[in-house]
Every structure is written in structure tokens, then in C-alpha cells.
Amino acid sequence: MPRMTTKLAVAALVAALGLTAPLIAADEKKDPAKADAKPAEAKPAEGKPAEGKPAESKPVKPAETKPEAKPAEVKPAEGKVTEAKPAEGGKTFNTAGGVKVTVTTEAKEAGAQAKDIVWVHYTGRLATGAQFDSSVGQAPFKLTLGEGQVIKGWDEGLVGMKIGEKRRLEIPAAMGYGERGAGDKIPPNSALVFDVEMIGIARPGEQK
């Protein structure tokens, strides 16, 4: 007897039992598919990832260092006399006419008064420092004090001066040569500075 295949045997059994063909089809459908099914490859999403560019770093400029400001030069005002420093133990005072007297060397002899004959050495300068006259190296200058023989600044500034004493007289223009000046060396309205040394004093009626 020929061997029946499994499918034919099943079909015969189904026919005998009165079953319909769809069951066979169902059986057949239950057989797993032999085709090797490869899982779909997951493709990465198209598009390039955004490249992250590092933030540009700009070089920081160093703070500008300004050179130190030089102090402004202070120029002495025109017409003003540089103050003389009195010697140790000396003094400075002003006369009634505005002459500034600085005692640079003191002495103990009796001081000169009006009508006295005096002998002095002197050096005269303008307020700018320019020298215009001097008796140093020559014979002392002789005058009678308070008689108007010299400028007013001298008649006031020499009062009380002792033999051996030295003074600096800072004389305003009004007590000097005023608006007229004196020759080419002393312009009008010039303040004057005299360094004076008392050499000798003679009372009225005396000669030296």
C-alpha cells in the first residue's frame, strides 16, 4: 500500500469528518515562513549634526598707562622780589614806606639815625635778579641819612643799622625811582633789591 503524505492523510480525515477546506488553509497558514527576515536597518537621520564652534576670544588690550604729569612750573610773579632768609637770630620788618628790611648779619654797635653820616657798601639788583650797580671792590659810598641824598627806600631802610650789620632792602618802585626809572639799567616802575653793609657811622659835627 503506498505511503500517504501527511497532507493527504489530513485531507482524508477532514473529508471524513465533514470539515471544510478553510481549516486546512488555516493549518497551512500556521506554518512559519521559512524566509529569513532581516530586521530593517535603522538609518541615522540625515543631516549633519550642528558643529559647535568655540566662541571667538578677542585679545584684551592692556589698560593704557599715561605718563606721569609733570608738575607745572611755578614762575615768580613779575615785580616781586625773592624773599631773603635772615641769618640765624636775625629779623625781618617793614618800614612805614613799605620797604622790607631783612637783617642778614647783626651787630651790637649803636644804630644810625637821621642826620648821621654813614658809609656803606651795596649791590643793587632789579627784581629779575639783574645787577645794575655795586660799590664792592671800590671805596664805600658816603651819604647823610634822612637828607634826601638817596632814594626814599634807603633813607628809611638804613635807619637803626649798626656798623658791621648787613641788610637786604626790598624797595617798591614808589620808594625807588618811580615812573621815571634811572638811565638804561633801571626801567620805570621797577622794584629794587639792595644788599647793604654798614661800614661806618659819624654823628653830626664829626668826620670820619
C-alpha positions as CSV (number, residue, x, y, z in Angstrom):
1,M,0.0,0.0,0.0
2,P,1.5,3.3,-1.0
3,R,2.6,5.7,1.8
4,M,0.3,8.7,2.1
5,T,1.7,12.0,2.7
6,T,0.8,13.9,5.8
7,K,-1.2,16.4,3.9
8,L,-3.3,13.8,2.1
9,A,-3.9,12.0,5.4
10,V,-5.1,15.1,7.0
11,A,-7.3,15.9,4.0
12,A,-8.9,12.5,4.1
13,L,-9.6,12.8,7.8
14,V,-11.2,16.2,7.3
15,A,-13.4,14.9,4.5
16,A,-14.5,12.0,6.7
17,L,-15.4,14.3,9.5
18,G,-17.2,16.8,7.2
19,L,-14.8,19.6,7.8
20,T,-14.3,22.4,5.3
21,A,-11.2,23.4,3.4
22,P,-10.6,26.7,5.3
23,L,-9.3,24.7,8.3
24,I,-6.7,23.2,6.2
25,A,-5.8,26.6,4.9
26,A,-5.6,27.7,8.5
27,D,-3.2,24.9,9.3
28,E,-1.2,25.7,6.3
29,K,-1.1,29.4,7.4
30,K,0.1,28.4,10.8
31,D,3.4,27.1,9.3
32,P,6.1,29.6,10.0
33,A,7.6,31.3,7.0
34,K,11.0,29.9,6.2
35,A,12.3,33.1,4.6
36,D,14.9,34.7,6.7
37,A,13.6,38.1,7.5
38,K,16.3,40.6,8.2
39,P,15.4,43.4,10.6
40,A,15.3,46.7,8.9
41,E,18.5,48.6,9.5
42,A,17.9,51.8,11.3
43,K,19.5,54.5,9.3
44,P,20.6,57.5,11.1
45,A,18.6,60.6,10.4
46,E,20.0,62.5,7.6
47,G,21.6,65.8,8.3
48,K,24.9,66.7,9.8
49,P,25.0,67.5,13.4
50,A,25.5,71.2,14.0
51,E,29.1,71.8,14.6
52,G,29.6,73.7,17.8
53,K,32.2,76.4,17.0
54,P,34.1,77.7,20.1
55,A,33.4,81.3,20.9
56,E,36.0,83.6,19.4
57,S,38.1,85.1,22.1
58,K,39.3,88.6,21.4
59,P,42.6,89.6,22.9
60,V,42.1,92.1,25.8
61,K,44.0,95.3,25.3
62,P,46.0,96.2,28.4
63,A,44.9,99.4,30.1
64,E,46.8,102.3,28.7
65,T,49.2,103.8,31.2
66,K,49.5,107.5,30.9
67,P,52.9,109.1,31.7
68,E,53.0,110.9,35.0
69,A,52.1,114.5,34.6
70,K,54.9,116.8,35.4
71,P,54.1,119.4,37.9
72,A,53.6,122.8,36.3
73,E,56.5,125.1,36.7
74,V,55.7,128.0,39.0
75,K,57.2,131.2,37.8
76,P,57.6,134.0,40.2
77,A,55.3,136.9,39.5
78,E,57.0,139.8,37.8
79,G,57.9,142.7,40.0
80,K,58.0,140.6,43.2
81,V,61.3,140.1,45.0
82,T,62.5,136.7,46.1
83,E,62.5,136.8,49.9
84,A,65.8,136.7,51.6
85,K,66.2,134.4,54.6
86,P,67.5,136.3,57.6
87,A,70.6,135.0,59.4
88,E,70.2,132.9,62.5
89,G,69.0,135.2,65.2
90,G,68.2,137.9,62.6
91,K,64.8,139.6,61.9
92,T,62.6,141.0,59.1
93,F,60.4,144.1,59.3
94,N,58.7,146.7,57.1
95,T,59.3,150.4,57.2
96,A,56.5,153.0,57.1
97,G,57.0,153.5,53.3
98,G,56.7,149.7,52.6
99,V,60.4,148.8,52.4
100,K,61.0,145.3,53.5
101,V,64.2,145.0,55.6
102,T,65.9,141.7,56.3
103,V,68.8,141.8,58.7
104,T,71.2,139.2,57.4
105,T,74.1,140.0,59.8
106,E,73.5,141.6,63.2
107,A,75.9,143.9,65.1
108,K,75.9,145.4,68.6
109,E,77.1,149.0,67.9
110,A,74.7,152.0,68.1
111,G,72.4,152.3,65.1
112,A,72.5,155.0,62.5
113,Q,69.9,157.8,62.8
114,A,68.7,160.7,60.7
115,K,71.4,163.3,60.1
116,D,74.1,160.8,60.7
117,I,76.8,160.4,58.1
118,V,77.2,156.8,57.1
119,W,79.5,154.8,54.8
120,V,78.1,151.7,53.2
121,H,78.9,149.0,50.6
122,Y,76.0,147.9,48.4
123,T,74.9,145.9,45.5
124,G,71.8,146.8,43.6
125,R,69.6,144.4,41.5
126,L,66.3,144.5,39.8
127,A,63.5,142.2,40.9
128,T,64.5,139.9,38.0
129,G,68.0,139.5,39.6
130,A,69.8,141.6,37.0
131,Q,72.6,143.7,38.8
132,F,72.7,147.3,37.9
133,D,75.2,148.8,40.4
134,S,77.7,147.9,43.1
135,S,80.3,149.6,45.3
136,V,82.0,146.3,46.3
137,G,85.7,146.5,45.4
138,Q,85.6,150.3,45.5
139,A,85.5,153.0,48.2
140,P,82.4,152.8,50.4
141,F,79.5,155.0,49.4
142,K,79.0,158.1,51.7
143,L,75.8,159.9,52.5
144,T,73.9,161.8,55.2
145,L,71.0,159.8,56.3
146,G,67.5,161.3,56.0
147,E,68.5,164.3,53.9
148,G,67.1,163.1,50.5
149,Q,70.5,162.5,49.1
150,V,69.5,159.0,48.0
151,I,66.2,157.3,47.2
152,K,63.5,157.1,49.9
153,G,63.9,153.4,50.3
154,W,67.5,154.0,51.5
155,D,66.6,156.8,53.9
156,E,64.1,154.5,55.6
157,G,65.9,151.2,55.2
158,L,69.2,152.2,56.7
159,V,67.8,153.7,59.9
160,G,69.0,151.8,63.0
161,M,71.7,149.9,61.1
162,K,74.8,149.3,63.1
163,I,78.5,149.1,62.0
164,G,79.2,145.6,60.7
165,E,75.5,144.9,60.1
166,K,74.2,143.6,56.8
167,R,70.7,144.1,55.4
168,R,68.7,143.3,52.3
169,L,66.3,146.1,51.3
170,E,63.4,145.2,49.1
171,I,62.2,148.5,47.8
172,P,58.9,149.1,45.8
173,A,59.0,151.3,42.8
174,A,57.3,154.2,44.6
175,M,60.2,154.3,47.1
176,G,62.8,153.9,44.4
177,Y,63.0,155.7,41.0
178,G,59.2,155.5,40.4
179,E,57.8,156.2,36.9
180,R,60.9,157.9,35.6
181,G,63.3,155.0,36.2
182,A,67.1,155.6,36.1
183,G,69.1,155.5,32.9
184,D,69.1,152.4,30.7
185,K,69.6,149.9,33.5
186,I,66.5,150.7,35.7
187,P,63.2,150.8,33.8
188,P,60.3,152.8,35.0
189,N,58.2,151.3,37.9
190,S,60.9,148.9,38.8
191,A,61.1,147.2,42.2
192,L,64.7,147.2,43.5
193,V,66.8,144.9,45.8
194,F,69.8,146.2,47.7
195,D,72.3,144.2,49.7
196,V,73.9,146.7,52.1
197,E,76.7,146.5,54.6
198,M,77.2,149.3,57.1
199,I,80.9,150.3,57.2
200,G,81.0,153.4,59.4
201,I,78.8,156.0,61.2
202,A,79.6,159.6,62.2
203,R,77.4,161.8,64.3
204,P,76.6,165.4,63.3
205,G,79.7,167.6,63.7
206,E,82.0,164.6,63.5
207,Q,84.1,163.5,60.5
208,K,85.5,160.1,59.8
